[in-house]
């Protein structure tokens, strides 16, 4: 899937996309990694059954 989004709009909103991935905020990467490492028991069970 290719995403066609105005690069200026992305830049103004602090987002990044290479055209192959959905736009994302690079400031949230560290927080997302931390949350994945510190899953609750319920989250862990859900993700292992999927």
mmCIF file as gemmi writes it, N, C-alpha and C atoms, coordinates in Angstrom:
data_model
loop_
_atom_site.group_PDB
_atom_site.id
_atom_site.type_symbol
_atom_site.label_atom_id
_atom_site.label_alt_id
_atom_site.label_comp_id
_atom_site.label_asym_id
_atom_site.label_entity_id
_atom_site.label_seq_id
_atom_site.pdbx_PDB_ins_code
_atom_site.Cartn_x
_atom_site.Cartn_y
_atom_site.Cartn_z
_atom_site.occupancy
_atom_site.B_iso_or_equiv
_atom_site.pdbx_formal_charge
_atom_site.auth_seq_id
_atom_site.auth_asym_id
_atom_site.pdbx_PDB_model_num
ATOM 1 N N . UNK Axp A 1 ? 0.84 -1.172 0 1 0 ? 1 A 1
ATOM 2 C CA . UNK Axp A 1 ? 0 0 0 1 0 ? 1 A 1
ATOM 3 C C . UNK Axp A 1 ? 0.89 1.242 0 1 0 ? 1 A 1
ATOM 4 N N . UNK Axp A 2 ? 0.592 2.178 -0.832 1 0 ? 2 A 1
ATOM 5 C CA . UNK Axp A 2 ? 1.354 3.425 -0.914 1 0 ? 2 A 1
ATOM 6 C C . UNK Axp A 2 ? 0.488 4.57 -0.411 1 0 ? 2 A 1
ATOM 7 N N . UNK Axp A 3 ? 1.089 5.444 0.376 1 0 ? 3 A 1
ATOM 8 C CA . UNK Axp A 3 ? 0.384 6.585 0.936 1 0 ? 3 A 1
ATOM 9 C C . UNK Axp A 3 ? 0.791 7.853 0.194 1 0 ? 3 A 1
ATOM 10 N N . UNK Axp A 4 ? -0.188 8.576 -0.31 1 0 ? 4 A 1
ATOM 11 C CA . UNK Axp A 4 ? 0.065 9.841 -0.991 1 0 ? 4 A 1
ATOM 12 C C . UNK Axp A 4 ? -0.418 10.972 -0.105 1 0 ? 4 A 1
ATOM 13 N N . UNK Axp A 5 ? 0.528 11.596 0.587 1 0 ? 5 A 1
ATOM 14 C CA . UNK Axp A 5 ? 0.201 12.675 1.513 1 0 ? 5 A 1
ATOM 15 C C . UNK Axp A 5 ? 1.149 13.834 1.236 1 0 ? 5 A 1
ATOM 16 N N . UNK Axp A 6 ? 0.635 15.017 1.361 1 0 ? 6 A 1
ATOM 17 C CA . UNK Axp A 6 ? 1.418 16.23 1.141 1 0 ? 6 A 1
ATOM 18 C C . UNK Axp A 6 ? 2.577 16.293 2.136 1 0 ? 6 A 1
ATOM 19 N N . UNK Axp A 7 ? 3.802 16.319 1.624 1 0 ? 7 A 1
ATOM 20 C CA . UNK Axp A 7 ? 4.99 16.323 2.484 1 0 ? 7 A 1
ATOM 21 C C . UNK Axp A 7 ? 5.06 17.556 3.363 1 0 ? 7 A 1
ATOM 22 N N . UNK Axp A 8 ? 4.601 18.698 2.865 1 0 ? 8 A 1
ATOM 23 C CA . UNK Axp A 8 ? 4.604 19.914 3.682 1 0 ? 8 A 1
ATOM 24 C C . UNK Axp A 8 ? 3.652 19.775 4.862 1 0 ? 8 A 1
ATOM 25 N N . UNK Axp A 9 ? 2.486 19.159 4.626 1 0 ? 9 A 1
ATOM 26 C CA . UNK Axp A 9 ? 1.521 18.953 5.699 1 0 ? 9 A 1
ATOM 27 C C . UNK Axp A 9 ? 2.119 18.046 6.772 1 0 ? 9 A 1
ATOM 28 N N . UNK Axp A 10 ? 2.793 16.984 6.34 1 0 ? 10 A 1
ATOM 29 C CA . UNK Axp A 10 ? 3.429 16.077 7.292 1 0 ? 10 A 1
ATOM 30 C C . UNK Axp A 10 ? 4.459 16.813 8.134 1 0 ? 10 A 1
ATOM 31 N N . UNK Axp A 11 ? 5.311 17.574 7.466 1 0 ? 11 A 1
ATOM 32 C CA . UNK Axp A 11 ? 6.376 18.302 8.155 1 0 ? 11 A 1
ATOM 33 C C . UNK Axp A 11 ? 5.79 19.304 9.156 1 0 ? 11 A 1
ATOM 34 N N . UNK Axp A 12 ? 4.752 20.015 8.752 1 0 ? 12 A 1
ATOM 35 C CA . UNK Axp A 12 ? 4.13 21.006 9.638 1 0 ? 12 A 1
ATOM 36 C C . UNK Axp A 12 ? 3.482 20.362 10.86 1 0 ? 12 A 1
ATOM 37 N N . UNK Axp A 13 ? 3.079 19.091 10.729 1 0 ? 13 A 1
ATOM 38 C CA . UNK Axp A 13 ? 2.432 18.394 11.828 1 0 ? 13 A 1
ATOM 39 C C . UNK Axp A 13 ? 3.386 17.461 12.575 1 0 ? 13 A 1
ATOM 40 N N . UNK Axp A 14 ? 4.688 17.532 12.262 1 0 ? 14 A 1
ATOM 41 C CA . UNK Axp A 14 ? 5.695 16.753 12.964 1 0 ? 14 A 1
ATOM 42 C C . UNK Axp A 14 ? 5.651 15.269 12.662 1 0 ? 14 A 1
ATOM 43 N N . UNK Axp A 15 ? 5.16 14.903 11.477 1 0 ? 15 A 1
ATOM 44 C CA . UNK Axp A 15 ? 5.028 13.498 11.121 1 0 ? 15 A 1
ATOM 45 C C . UNK Axp A 15 ? 6.041 13.102 10.061 1 0 ? 15 A 1
ATOM 46 N N . UNK Axp A 16 ? 6.309 11.793 9.985 1 0 ? 16 A 1
ATOM 47 C CA . UNK Axp A 16 ? 7.247 11.253 9.005 1 0 ? 16 A 1
ATOM 48 C C . UNK Axp A 16 ? 6.564 10.121 8.248 1 0 ? 16 A 1
ATOM 49 N N . UNK Axp A 17 ? 6.815 10.037 6.956 1 0 ? 17 A 1
ATOM 50 C CA . UNK Axp A 17 ? 6.354 8.906 6.15 1 0 ? 17 A 1
ATOM 51 C C . UNK Axp A 17 ? 7.255 8.811 4.934 1 0 ? 17 A 1
ATOM 52 N N . UNK Axp A 18 ? 7.634 7.577 4.584 1 0 ? 18 A 1
ATOM 53 C CA . UNK Axp A 18 ? 8.457 7.396 3.393 1 0 ? 18 A 1
ATOM 54 C C . UNK Axp A 18 ? 7.604 7.036 2.18 1 0 ? 18 A 1
ATOM 55 N N . UNK Axp A 19 ? 6.299 7.059 2.331 1 0 ? 19 A 1
ATOM 56 C CA . UNK Axp A 19 ? 5.389 6.716 1.253 1 0 ? 19 A 1
ATOM 57 C C . UNK Axp A 19 ? 4.958 5.264 1.299 1 0 ? 19 A 1
ATOM 58 N N . UNK Axp A 20 ? 5.696 4.442 2.032 1 0 ? 20 A 1
ATOM 59 C CA . UNK Axp A 20 ? 5.35 3.021 2.151 1 0 ? 20 A 1
ATOM 60 C C . UNK Axp A 20 ? 4.765 2.694 3.52 1 0 ? 20 A 1
ATOM 61 N N . UNK Axp A 21 ? 4.963 3.576 4.476 1 0 ? 21 A 1
ATOM 62 C CA . UNK Axp A 21 ? 4.427 3.371 5.811 1 0 ? 21 A 1
ATOM 63 C C . UNK Axp A 21 ? 3.43 4.477 6.128 1 0 ? 21 A 1
ATOM 64 N N . UNK Axp A 22 ? 2.49 4.207 7.016 1 0 ? 22 A 1
ATOM 65 C CA . UNK Axp A 22 ? 1.578 5.279 7.424 1 0 ? 22 A 1
ATOM 66 C C . UNK Axp A 22 ? 2.362 6.377 8.137 1 0 ? 22 A 1
ATOM 67 N N . UNK Axp A 23 ? 1.91 7.603 8.075 1 0 ? 23 A 1
ATOM 68 C CA . UNK Axp A 23 ? 2.6 8.691 8.771 1 0 ? 23 A 1
ATOM 69 C C . UNK Axp A 23 ? 2.642 8.442 10.279 1 0 ? 23 A 1
ATOM 70 N N . UNK Axp A 24 ? 3.759 8.777 10.907 1 0 ? 24 A 1
ATOM 71 C CA . UNK Axp A 24 ? 3.891 8.597 12.341 1 0 ? 24 A 1
ATOM 72 C C . UNK Axp A 24 ? 4.707 9.73 12.934 1 0 ? 24 A 1
ATOM 73 N N . UNK Axp A 25 ? 4.546 9.901 14.24 1 0 ? 25 A 1
ATOM 74 C CA . UNK Axp A 25 ? 5.27 10.925 14.979 1 0 ? 25 A 1
ATOM 75 C C . UNK Axp A 25 ? 6.511 10.28 15.587 1 0 ? 25 A 1
ATOM 76 N N . UNK Axp A 26 ? 7.72 10.659 15.159 1 0 ? 26 A 1
ATOM 77 C CA . UNK Axp A 26 ? 8.94 10.03 15.672 1 0 ? 26 A 1
ATOM 78 C C . UNK Axp A 26 ? 9.151 10.239 17.168 1 0 ? 26 A 1
ATOM 79 N N . UNK Axp A 27 ? 8.519 11.245 17.754 1 0 ? 27 A 1
ATOM 80 C CA . UNK Axp A 27 ? 8.666 11.486 19.186 1 0 ? 27 A 1
ATOM 81 C C . UNK Axp A 27 ? 8.006 10.379 20.013 1 0 ? 27 A 1
ATOM 82 N N . UNK Axp A 28 ? 7.111 9.608 19.402 1 0 ? 28 A 1
ATOM 83 C CA . UNK Axp A 28 ? 6.388 8.578 20.137 1 0 ? 28 A 1
ATOM 84 C C . UNK Axp A 28 ? 7.051 7.209 20.087 1 0 ? 28 A 1
ATOM 85 N N . UNK Axp A 29 ? 8.119 7.059 19.324 1 0 ? 29 A 1
ATOM 86 C CA . UNK Axp A 29 ? 8.762 5.759 19.153 1 0 ? 29 A 1
ATOM 87 C C . UNK Axp A 29 ? 9.298 5.222 20.474 1 0 ? 29 A 1
ATOM 88 N N . UNK Axp A 30 ? 10.025 6.032 21.233 1 0 ? 30 A 1
ATOM 89 C CA . UNK Axp A 30 ? 10.589 5.572 22.5 1 0 ? 30 A 1
ATOM 90 C C . UNK Axp A 30 ? 9.49 5.166 23.479 1 0 ? 30 A 1
ATOM 91 N N . UNK Axp A 31 ? 8.414 5.937 23.524 1 0 ? 31 A 1
ATOM 92 C CA . UNK Axp A 31 ? 7.295 5.615 24.423 1 0 ? 31 A 1
ATOM 93 C C . UNK Axp A 31 ? 6.628 4.308 23.997 1 0 ? 31 A 1
ATOM 94 N N . UNK Axp A 32 ? 6.462 4.094 22.709 1 0 ? 32 A 1
ATOM 95 C CA . UNK Axp A 32 ? 5.848 2.858 22.216 1 0 ? 32 A 1
ATOM 96 C C . UNK Axp A 32 ? 6.709 1.649 22.573 1 0 ? 32 A 1
ATOM 97 N N . UNK Axp A 33 ? 8.019 1.776 22.437 1 0 ? 33 A 1
ATOM 98 C CA . UNK Axp A 33 ? 8.92 0.678 22.802 1 0 ? 33 A 1
ATOM 99 C C . UNK Axp A 33 ? 8.806 0.365 24.29 1 0 ? 33 A 1
ATOM 100 N N . UNK Axp A 34 ? 8.757 1.406 25.1 1 0 ? 34 A 1
ATOM 101 C CA . UNK Axp A 34 ? 8.644 1.228 26.545 1 0 ? 34 A 1
ATOM 102 C C . UNK Axp A 34 ? 7.341 0.517 26.9 1 0 ? 34 A 1
ATOM 103 N N . UNK Axp A 35 ? 6.249 0.921 26.279 1 0 ? 35 A 1
ATOM 104 C CA . UNK Axp A 35 ? 4.962 0.305 26.576 1 0 ? 35 A 1
ATOM 105 C C . UNK Axp A 35 ? 4.926 -1.164 26.148 1 0 ? 35 A 1
ATOM 106 N N . UNK Axp A 36 ? 5.572 -1.505 25.034 1 0 ? 36 A 1
ATOM 107 C CA . UNK Axp A 36 ? 5.615 -2.897 24.594 1 0 ? 36 A 1
ATOM 108 C C . UNK Axp A 36 ? 6.41 -3.762 25.563 1 0 ? 36 A 1
ATOM 109 N N . UNK Axp A 37 ? 7.466 -3.193 26.146 1 0 ? 37 A 1
ATOM 110 C CA . UNK Axp A 37 ? 8.288 -3.948 27.087 1 0 ? 37 A 1
ATOM 111 C C . UNK Axp A 37 ? 7.591 -4.12 28.44 1 0 ? 37 A 1
ATOM 112 N N . UNK Axp A 38 ? 6.726 -3.188 28.795 1 0 ? 38 A 1
ATOM 113 C CA . UNK Axp A 38 ? 6.073 -3.189 30.099 1 0 ? 38 A 1
ATOM 114 C C . UNK Axp A 38 ? 4.584 -3.511 29.98 1 0 ? 38 A 1
ATOM 115 N N . UNK Axp A 39 ? 4.256 -4.591 29.263 1 0 ? 39 A 1
ATOM 116 C CA . UNK Axp A 39 ? 2.864 -4.961 29.069 1 0 ? 39 A 1
ATOM 117 C C . UNK Axp A 39 ? 2.241 -5.462 30.368 1 0 ? 39 A 1
ATOM 118 N N . UNK Axp A 40 ? 0.94 -5.242 30.5 1 0 ? 40 A 1
ATOM 119 C CA . UNK Axp A 40 ? 0.213 -5.822 31.617 1 0 ? 40 A 1
ATOM 120 C C . UNK Axp A 40 ? -0.024 -7.295 31.307 1 0 ? 40 A 1
ATOM 121 N N . UNK Axp A 41 ? -0.453 -8.056 32.3 1 0 ? 41 A 1
ATOM 122 C CA . UNK Axp A 41 ? -0.728 -9.473 32.09 1 0 ? 41 A 1
ATOM 123 C C . UNK Axp A 41 ? -1.809 -9.667 31.031 1 0 ? 41 A 1
ATOM 124 N N . UNK Axp A 42 ? -2.828 -8.816 31.069 1 0 ? 42 A 1
ATOM 125 C CA . UNK Axp A 42 ? -3.925 -8.923 30.104 1 0 ? 42 A 1
ATOM 126 C C . UNK Axp A 42 ? -3.433 -8.649 28.682 1 0 ? 42 A 1
ATOM 127 N N . UNK Axp A 43 ? -2.601 -7.626 28.515 1 0 ? 43 A 1
ATOM 128 C CA . UNK Axp A 43 ? -2.059 -7.317 27.191 1 0 ? 43 A 1
ATOM 129 C C . UNK Axp A 43 ? -1.188 -8.453 26.676 1 0 ? 43 A 1
ATOM 130 N N . UNK Axp A 44 ? -0.376 -8.998 27.543 1 0 ? 44 A 1
ATOM 131 C CA . UNK Axp A 44 ? 0.511 -10.09 27.165 1 0 ? 44 A 1
ATOM 132 C C . UNK Axp A 44 ? -0.3 -11.305 26.712 1 0 ? 44 A 1
ATOM 133 N N . UNK Axp A 45 ? -1.327 -11.64 27.476 1 0 ? 45 A 1
ATOM 134 C CA . UNK Axp A 45 ? -2.179 -12.778 27.129 1 0 ? 45 A 1
ATOM 135 C C . UNK Axp A 45 ? -2.878 -12.542 25.802 1 0 ? 45 A 1
ATOM 136 N N . UNK Axp A 46 ? -3.386 -11.344 25.595 1 0 ? 46 A 1
ATOM 137 C CA . UNK Axp A 46 ? -4.066 -11.017 24.346 1 0 ? 46 A 1
ATOM 138 C C . UNK Axp A 46 ? -3.134 -11.144 23.149 1 0 ? 46 A 1
ATOM 139 N N . UNK Axp A 47 ? -1.943 -10.584 23.269 1 0 ? 47 A 1
ATOM 140 C CA . UNK Axp A 47 ? -1.001 -10.601 22.151 1 0 ? 47 A 1
ATOM 141 C C . UNK Axp A 47 ? -0.44 -11.988 21.871 1 0 ? 47 A 1
ATOM 142 N N . UNK Axp A 48 ? -0.356 -12.839 22.877 1 0 ? 48 A 1
ATOM 143 C CA . UNK Axp A 48 ? 0.157 -14.187 22.633 1 0 ? 48 A 1
ATOM 144 C C . UNK Axp A 48 ? -0.911 -15.094 22.026 1 0 ? 48 A 1
ATOM 145 N N . UNK Axp A 49 ? -2.176 -14.754 22.203 1 0 ? 49 A 1
ATOM 146 C CA . UNK Axp A 49 ? -3.245 -15.587 21.621 1 0 ? 49 A 1
ATOM 147 C C . UNK Axp A 49 ? -3.597 -15.151 20.216 1 0 ? 49 A 1
ATOM 148 N N . UNK Axp A 50 ? -3.176 -13.989 19.824 1 0 ? 50 A 1
ATOM 149 C CA . UNK Axp A 50 ? -3.499 -13.501 18.467 1 0 ? 50 A 1
ATOM 150 C C . UNK Axp A 50 ? -2.544 -14.114 17.458 1 0 ? 50 A 1
